[in-house]
Amino acid sequence: MHMHITIHPKLKSRRAAVCGLLAAAAVAVPTALAIGSSSEPDLKTRLAAGPAAPTQSVSPSLAKWVPALNGPVDTDPPSAVRGMVSIPSMAALGVNPALTRAVPAPAGSAGDEWYLTPGDDALCISTDKRGAACAPTDMVAHQGLPMITLPLPAGIKLPDGRPVKPTPAPQVVEGIAPAGTTTVQAIDADGTIEATAEVAANGTYRVVSNHATKVVINGGDGPVTIPLG
């Protein structure tokens, strides 16, 4: 399984998000790894340094923002989760599949469970059908760990030149919200709230829209905006 990385503080545009998904479309099992942080230079240094020793515990700060990590360890995660240590970008974050927790996925999501795998001051979320996303703790504390699926516009090509078949709406944002978050809203360009999703007790959410340009994470420290286009 091949993983492709996009490093960014935030998803700045629809095209930036689509580029990450295009890399995923090139492999048999759609897999995209999005890593974002307010401390991007430090993250690039970590990735360039190569594999790190797997973390041996969940950091208290990460467990504070993702309470599901205080639950029981999944002793038999999927092979894709166990294989994270062989993927350079994930190995550089010190991921440890032996510390993975499984959480029920929201209704409508791909797969019945999502898998939360901690790293050294980082967290990865994955499914057995859609791939994975990872982020450092500072991003998780700020906006959680979203997995974003956007429609592909016409005229996009894979890195090898092959055209990609356009895919229509809807666009889906789902993932783990930081502790204290009550709802996640998809908002159109004119400010209209197109959809609202309540955050489950385990921190998961899934919000579906057709024309939203941003999602807003309504957490305890105030709203956090993630642009979609």
N, C-alpha and C positions, 0 to 999 in steps of 0.2 A: 504494500500500500504506500503510495506517495503522498506526501504532505506538501502543500505550497503555502508560503507565508506572506502576509501583508502586515507590515509594521506601521502603525499610525496612532497618534494620540486619540483621534476620533475618526469616525467615518465622515469625511468632509464632503462627499458628493456621491450621487447615485453611481457615477462611472467608477469611482474608487471601489465601491462595494461590488459592482458588477465584475470588475477585474479580478477580485478575489474569488468570485464564484466561477469565472471562466477557467481559472486554473483547476478548480475542482472538477469541472466538466470533462477534463482531459483524462481522468482516471476512471477505472471500472466502477469503483464504489465512490460516489460523490463525497469528497473530503476537502474541507477548507479550514485552514488554521489562521485565525485573525488574532493578532496580538496588539493590544493598545495600551498606552500608558502616558501619564503626564510627564514621566521621566524617560522619554524615548531614547536619549543618548545612552543612558545606563543600560537599558534593555538591549540595544544594539551591541553594546560591549559584552553583555552576557551571552548573547547568541554567537558572537564571533569567537568567544573563548572555548567553545566546544562543550562536550558533555560535562555535566556537574554531578557530584555525588547525589543519589536520590535522597530526598528528605526523609527523615525517620519519624516525623510526627507532623501533625497539623498545627501550624502556628496559632497562638491564642488570638492574634488579630484577625486572621482569616476565619477562624471558627466563630469569632464575634459577629462578623458580617454575613457568614453563611452557616446558620445554626445546623443545617442538615449534616454538616461535617462532624457534628457531635454524636451522630447516630452510629449504628453498628457498621463495621466494615463488610463490604461485599466480598466474600471469600471465593467467588467464582465469576469474575467479570468476563465479558466477551473477549475474544482473542485480540480484537482491535485495541482494547484498553490495555491488555497485558503487553502488547507490542509497542506501546508508546516509547519505551526506553530505547528502542532501536531507531527512532525518528530523531535526527539531529536537533531539530528546533525544540522538540519537547525534552530531549535529554539535557539540553542546555539549561532548561528551567528546573532541573532536578526533580522531575515528576516521579512518583512512586505508585505504580498500580496496586501495590499491596495495601495502600491506604484508601482505596476507592470506596465511595459510598454510592448506593443506587437510590434514586428517588423516583416516585411515580411521575410519568410525564403528563402534561395537561391533555385534556380531550382534544383529539384532532391532530396531535403531534405525530411525527414519524417515530414508531417504536413505542413500547409500553413503558420503558424506563429510560431515564437519563443517568449518566455516570459522572460523578464528581471526583476528579483525581487531583490531589494537592501536589504542589511542587515546592521548591524552596522560594518562599515569598511569592507564590503564584498558584493559579488554579486553572484546571482544564475541565471543560464540560463536553461530553460526547454522547452520541447515540449509536446504536448498532446499525443504523440505516443512513444517517446523514453526515457523519463526520464529526469534527471537533472544533472547538474554539478555546483559546487560552488567553489569560491576562494576568499581570502582576496584581498583588493584593491592593495597591493603591487604586487601581481602576475598579476592581471588584467592590471596594468600599464606596466608591463614588457613584458608579452606575450599574453595578452588578456585572453579569457576564452574558451578553445577548448573542443569539445566533440569528442572523438576518438573511432572509431570502427575498430577493427582489426580482421582478420580471426582467427578462433579458430583451433589450430592444433589437430591432432589425439592424443588420450591418456589422454585428460584432463577429470577430473571428478568433479562433483559438491560436495559441502561439505558433503552431505549425501551419497556420494559414487556412485551416478548414473553417467554413462558415458555421455559425451556431444558429440553430433554429430558434426564432423568437418564441418566448413564452409569455403568455398573458398574465394579467393580475389574477389572483391577489398577491399582495406582498405580506410577508409574515415576519414578525419579530417575536422571538420566544427565548426563554432562558431563565437564569437565576437572578432575582432582584436582591439588593442588599437588605439586611434585616431592617425592619421598620417601614418598608415600602407597602403601601396599601393598594395602589392601582397603577396600571400602565396605560397610557392613552396614545392613540394614533391621531395625529392632527394634520388637517389639510393646510394648504398654503394660505388660505384666507382665515385661518384660525378656527375653523369648524372642527369639533371633536368627532371624528368619523367612527371611532370604536374605543371602548374602554374594557380592559380586562382586570379582574380582581386577582391579586397575588395570593396564591395558596399558602397554607401554613408552612409548607416546606420551602417556600420562596420561589416556586416556579410560576410562570405565566406564559400566555400565548395570546397575542393580539393580531388580528387579521384586518387588512384594509385594502382599498383599491387605489387611492390617490394620495395617501398621507405623505407629507414631506418631512415629518419628524415624529418621533415618539418621545413622550415625557414620562420619566420615572418619578412617581410621586412618593418620595421617601421622607423619613423623619426629619432630615436636615433641609427640606425644601425640594422643589422640583429640579430634575436634571434632564436636559434635552439631548437627544441623540438624533442628529440630522440624517435623513434618508435621501435627500436630493436637493 
